Amino acid sequence: MPKCDFNECNRSGSQVSRLSPEGFLVSSGKKAYSFREAYERYNYCKECHDRLMKDVWSRVRDSGGKDDDHVAPTAV
């Protein structure tokens, strides 16, 4: 089983996600015909994936700072 891709975690990455460790979708840069092909895949342990998702949703729901240059974590 692959190692968790979140920071310095050494646990097994049992969950596959399209969110990078920074909480954004990262394009593979290759020609792709579907969402499944277009974005890189990461492996996370359950604890790190839960923490990452909590951080992403906290940022999405936060009403302040919407005028920055960052795209939404789920932008396609």
C-alpha positions as CSV (number, residue, x, y, z in Angstrom):
1,M,0.0,0.0,0.0
2,P,1.4,3.5,-0.8
3,K,2.5,5.9,1.8
4,C,0.3,8.9,2.9
5,D,1.1,12.0,0.8
6,F,0.2,14.5,3.6
7,N,3.3,16.3,4.9
8,E,5.4,14.1,7.1
9,C,2.9,11.3,7.7
10,N,4.4,7.8,7.6
11,R,1.1,5.8,7.7
12,S,-0.3,3.9,4.7
13,G,-2.3,5.9,2.3
14,S,-5.6,3.9,2.2
15,Q,-7.7,6.7,0.6
16,V,-7.2,8.1,-2.9
17,S,-8.1,11.7,-3.4
18,R,-7.7,14.4,-6.1
19,L,-7.0,17.1,-3.5
20,S,-3.3,18.0,-3.1
21,P,-1.8,18.3,0.4
22,E,-2.4,22.0,0.0
23,G,-6.2,21.4,-0.5
24,F,-6.4,22.2,-4.3
25,L,-7.0,20.2,-7.4
26,V,-3.8,20.0,-9.4
27,S,-3.9,19.4,-13.1
28,S,-1.7,16.8,-14.5
29,G,-0.8,19.0,-17.4
30,K,-1.5,16.2,-19.9
31,K,-4.3,16.1,-22.5
32,A,-7.2,14.5,-20.8
33,Y,-10.7,13.7,-21.9
34,S,-12.3,13.4,-18.4
35,F,-12.1,14.7,-14.9
36,R,-10.7,11.3,-13.9
37,E,-7.7,11.7,-16.3
38,A,-7.2,15.5,-15.9
39,Y,-6.1,15.7,-12.2
40,E,-3.4,14.1,-10.2
41,R,-4.2,11.5,-7.6
42,Y,-2.9,11.5,-4.0
43,N,-3.0,8.8,-1.3
44,Y,-3.9,9.7,2.3
45,C,-4.5,7.8,5.5
46,K,-8.0,8.3,6.9
47,E,-6.8,10.8,9.6
48,C,-4.9,13.1,7.2
49,H,-7.7,12.9,4.6
50,D,-10.3,13.9,7.2
51,R,-8.1,16.8,8.4
52,L,-7.5,18.0,4.8
53,M,-11.3,17.9,4.0
54,K,-12.0,19.8,7.2
55,D,-9.5,22.5,6.2
56,V,-10.9,22.7,2.7
57,W,-14.5,23.1,3.8
58,S,-13.6,25.6,6.5
59,R,-12.0,27.7,3.8
60,V,-15.0,27.4,1.4
61,R,-17.5,28.3,4.1
62,D,-15.5,31.3,5.4
63,S,-17.2,34.5,4.3
64,G,-14.0,36.7,4.6
65,G,-11.2,36.9,2.1
66,K,-13.1,36.1,-1.1
67,D,-11.3,38.7,-3.1
68,D,-7.9,37.0,-3.1
69,D,-6.4,35.4,-6.2
70,H,-6.9,31.8,-5.1
71,V,-9.2,29.6,-7.0
72,A,-11.8,27.5,-5.2
73,P,-10.5,24.2,-4.0
74,T,-13.0,22.5,-6.3
75,A,-12.4,24.6,-9.4
76,V,-12.2,22.6,-12.6
